[in-house]
Amino acid sequence: MSDAIAAEVRRTGDLPLAGKRLVVTGGARGIGAAVVRLAVEQGADVVFSYRHSVDAARALCAELNRDHPDRNCLALPAEVTDQHAVAAFADAALEALGTLDVLVNNAGVVHDHAFARLSRHHWDDMIETNLGGLFTVTQPLVMPMVKQRHGAVVNVSSVVGVHGASGQVGYAASKAGVIGFTKALSKEISRFGVTVNAVAPGLVETDMTADLPAERLDEVKARIPTGRLGTPVDVAHAICFLASDRARYITGQVVEVAGGLVL
C-alpha cells in the first residue's frame, strides 16, 4: 500500500468503491498499478491484466490480498491486441468476480519520434495497442454491465490526444482515438446506466517518462502551473472517482489530470 493512498483512506475513513468489482488492463505498473491499489484500498475486488511484468503483478496481488483478506486481487496475463487472449482473460475475470461493475482501459504503449522518423511499425504498434486493444477489451466486458443496467468504463487517454505534441504524432493520434471512442460509446450505452469517460494525464512519473532527458523534463516542469510532474496516484484518484457512484451523472467527458499543463 502506498503511503499517499493509506493517508487518504485514514483521513476520510471512506470506501467509495466498497463492493465494486473492477477489471483493469495494464495493472502491474505505473498508473495501472496505482489504480489497482487505490481501488482495493477503497473497497473493491480487482482483476487486472499484465503483459510482461509477471513478478510485479504477482507481488502486487500478494501484498493487497495479504493486507485486505476480505477483498480479492487477481492478476492474469493478457495481450490486449490478441482477441483470443482477451476473450480468455474476460471469461476468467468474469468467473472470478461473478459480475463486473467497472472496466478501466489503461494498457498502452508510446514511441516518441519526429514524424519524419516515425516508422510504420511503431505507428501500427501504438494504434493497435492503444486503440485496437481498447476495442478488443471493451467489447466482451461492457455487455455484462449493459445487461445489468449499471456500470462504468474509464479509458486512459492523454493530454497529447487533446492538444497534440511535437514528436508524438502516432501517440497523439491513438489517444485522440480513445477520446472519440469514449464519446461515441457514451452516447450509445449511457441510456443503459453505463457511464463512459476518459482521463487525460499529462506528464506522469512512470516508466514511460523515466528515460526522458533531464533538460526536457525541466522544460516541461517550467510550463506546468503546479511546478511538478504528476504521480500515478494523482491519476488513479480521478479514475476511481469516475468509477464510483459519485460520478453516476458524468458521462462522455475527458478529465485532464495534468497540473494545468496545456501542450
C-alpha positions in Angstrom: 0.0 0.0 0.0 1.4 3.4 -0.9 1.8 6.0 1.8 -0.3 8.5 -0.1 -3.2 6.1 -0.6 -3.1 4.9 3.0 -3.0 8.5 4.3 -6.0 9.5 2.2 -8.1 6.5 3.4 -7.2 7.2 7.0 -8.1 10.8 6.6 -11.5 10.2 5.1 -12.4 6.8 6.5 -14.3 6.3 3.3 -14.6 3.4 1.0 -16.3 4.8 -2.2 -15.7 1.6 -4.1 -17.0 -0.8 -1.5 -18.4 -3.9 -3.1 -17.4 -2.9 -6.6 -15.8 -5.3 -9.0 -13.2 -3.9 -11.4 -11.2 -5.0 -14.3 -8.0 -3.0 -15.1 -5.8 -3.6 -18.1 -2.1 -3.0 -17.7 -2.3 -3.1 -13.9 1.1 -4.3 -12.9 3.0 -1.0 -13.2 2.6 2.8 -13.3 -0.9 4.3 -13.5 -2.5 0.8 -13.7 -0.9 -0.4 -10.5 -1.9 2.8 -8.7 -5.5 2.2 -9.8 -5.4 -1.4 -8.6 -4.0 -0.3 -5.2 -6.4 2.6 -4.7 -9.5 0.6 -5.8 -8.7 -2.3 -3.4 -8.0 0.3 -0.7 -11.4 1.8 -1.4 -13.2 -1.5 -1.0 -13.2 -3.1 -4.5 -12.3 -6.5 -5.8 -10.0 -6.2 -8.8 -8.8 -8.4 -11.6 -6.1 -6.9 -13.7 -4.1 -7.9 -16.8 -0.4 -7.7 -17.4 1.8 -8.5 -20.4 5.5 -8.9 -19.3 5.6 -7.8 -15.7 5.0 -11.2 -14.1 7.0 -10.6 -10.9 5.5 -7.1 -10.4 1.9 -8.4 -10.9 2.4 -11.3 -8.5 3.9 -9.1 -5.9 1.1 -6.5 -6.1 -1.6 -9.2 -5.7 0.2 -10.9 -2.8 0.6 -7.6 -1.0 -3.0 -6.5 -1.5 -4.5 -9.9 -0.7 -2.4 -10.0 2.5 -3.3 -6.6 3.6 -7.0 -6.9 2.7 -8.1 -10.6 3.2 -11.8 -9.6 2.8 -11.1 -8.4 -0.8 -9.7 -10.2 -3.8 -7.0 -9.1 -6.2 -6.2 -11.4 -9.1 -3.6 -10.9 -11.9 -4.0 -12.6 -15.2 -1.7 -12.5 -18.3 -3.3 -11.0 -21.5 -2.0 -9.2 -24.6 -4.7 -6.7 -25.3 -4.1 -6.8 -29.1 -4.8 -10.6 -29.1 -8.5 -11.2 -29.5 -8.3 -14.8 -28.4 -6.2 -14.0 -25.3 -8.5 -11.2 -24.4 -11.6 -13.4 -24.7 -9.9 -15.9 -22.3 -9.0 -13.1 -19.9 -12.5 -11.7 -20.0 -14.1 -15.1 -19.2 -11.6 -15.7 -16.4 -12.2 -12.2 -14.9 -16.0 -12.6 -15.0 -15.8 -16.0 -13.4 -13.5 -14.7 -10.6 -15.6 -11.6 -10.0 -19.1 -13.0 -10.6 -20.1 -9.9 -12.5 -18.5 -6.6 -13.4 -19.1 -3.0 -12.3 -16.1 -1.1 -13.8 -13.7 -1.5 -16.7 -10.6 0.6 -16.7 -8.8 0.5 -20.0 -5.2 1.5 -19.1 -2.9 -0.6 -21.2 -0.9 1.3 -23.7 2.5 1.9 -25.4 4.4 5.0 -26.6 7.1 5.5 -29.2 8.3 9.1 -29.4 9.8 10.1 -32.7 9.7 13.1 -35.0 7.1 12.3 -37.7 9.8 12.1 -40.4 11.5 9.3 -38.5 8.3 7.6 -37.2 8.4 4.0 -38.5 5.2 2.3 -39.7 6.0 -0.5 -37.2 5.9 2.0 -34.3 2.8 3.7 -35.7 1.0 0.3 -36.0 2.0 -0.7 -32.5 0.6 2.4 -30.9 -2.7 2.3 -33.0 -3.1 -1.4 -32.4 -2.4 -1.4 -28.7 -3.8 2.0 -27.6 -6.9 2.0 -29.8 -7.3 -1.6 -31.1 -6.7 -3.0 -27.6 -9.4 -0.7 -26.3 -11.9 -2.2 -28.8 -10.8 -5.8 -28.1 -11.1 -5.5 -24.3 -14.2 -3.4 -24.1 -16.5 -5.3 -26.5 -16.7 -8.5 -24.4 -16.7 -6.8 -21.0 -19.1 -4.0 -21.5 -22.1 -6.2 -22.3 -22.4 -7.6 -18.7 -22.7 -4.1 -17.4 -25.2 -3.1 -20.1 -27.4 -6.2 -19.3 -27.3 -5.4 -15.6 -28.1 -1.7 -16.3 -25.3 -0.4 -14.2 -21.6 0.2 -14.6 -18.7 2.4 -15.7 -16.0 2.4 -18.3 -12.9 4.6 -17.7 -10.4 4.9 -20.6 -6.9 6.3 -20.2 -6.2 8.8 -22.9 -3.6 11.6 -22.7 -3.3 15.4 -22.9 -1.5 14.9 -26.2 -4.7 13.3 -27.5 -6.5 16.6 -26.7 -3.8 19.2 -27.6 -1.2 17.3 -29.7 2.5 17.4 -29.1 5.6 17.7 -31.3 7.3 14.3 -31.7 4.2 12.4 -30.7 2.1 12.2 -33.8 1.4 8.5 -33.5 0.8 8.6 -29.8 -1.5 11.6 -30.1 -3.4 10.0 -32.9 -4.0 6.9 -30.9 -5.0 8.7 -27.8 -7.3 11.1 -29.7 -9.0 7.9 -31.0 -9.5 6.9 -27.4 -11.4 10.2 -26.8 -13.6 9.7 -29.9 -14.3 6.1 -28.8 -15.3 7.3 -25.3 -17.7 10.0 -26.5 -19.4 7.7 -29.1 -19.7 4.7 -26.8 -21.1 7.0 -24.1 -23.9 8.2 -26.5 -24.6 4.5 -27.3 -24.8 2.9 -23.8 -25.3 5.6 -21.2 -29.1 5.1 -21.5 -28.5 1.6 -20.1 -26.9 3.0 -16.9 -23.3 2.6 -18.0 -21.2 5.7 -18.0 -18.1 6.1 -20.3 -15.5 8.6 -19.5 -11.8 9.2 -20.2 -8.9 10.7 -18.2 -6.1 12.5 -20.0 -3.0 12.5 -17.9 -0.2 15.0 -18.5 3.4 14.1 -17.9 3.4 11.5 -15.1 6.3 9.8 -13.3 6.1 6.3 -14.8 8.4 4.0 -16.8 7.3 5.9 -19.9 8.8 9.1 -18.7 11.8 7.7 -16.9 14.1 7.9 -20.0 13.3 11.5 -20.9 16.3 13.7 -20.9 16.7 15.9 -17.8 16.6 19.1 -19.9 13.3 18.0 -21.5 11.8 17.3 -18.0 12.9 20.7 -16.7 11.4 22.4 -19.8 8.1 20.7 -19.2 8.0 21.3 -15.5 8.5 25.0 -16.1 5.3 25.0 -18.2 3.2 23.3 -15.5 1.5 25.7 -13.2 1.8 23.2 -10.3 5.5 23.0 -10.9 5.8 19.3 -10.9 5.1 16.1 -12.8 2.1 14.1 -11.9 2.2 10.9 -10.0 0.3 7.7 -10.8 -1.7 8.2 -7.6 -2.9 11.6 -8.9 -4.3 9.9 -12.0 -5.7 7.0 -10.0 -7.8 9.3 -7.8 -9.5 10.7 -10.9 -10.1 7.2 -12.4 -11.5 5.8 -9.1 -13.8 8.8 -8.8 -15.2 8.2 -12.3 -15.6 4.5 -11.4 -17.6 5.3 -8.3 -21.3 6.0 -7.9 -20.4 9.6 -7.0 -19.8 10.1 -10.8 -23.0 8.4 -11.9 -24.3 11.5 -13.7 -21.0 12.2 -15.5 -20.5 10.5 -18.9 -18.8 11.3 -22.2 -16.3 13.5 -20.5 -12.5 13.9 -20.7 -10.9 14.8 -17.4 -7.4 16.3 -17.8 -5.1 15.3 -15.0 -2.1 17.5 -15.9 -1.4 20.1 -13.3 -2.7 22.8 -15.6 -0.4 21.9 -18.5 -1.6 22.8 -21.9 0.6 21.4 -24.7 
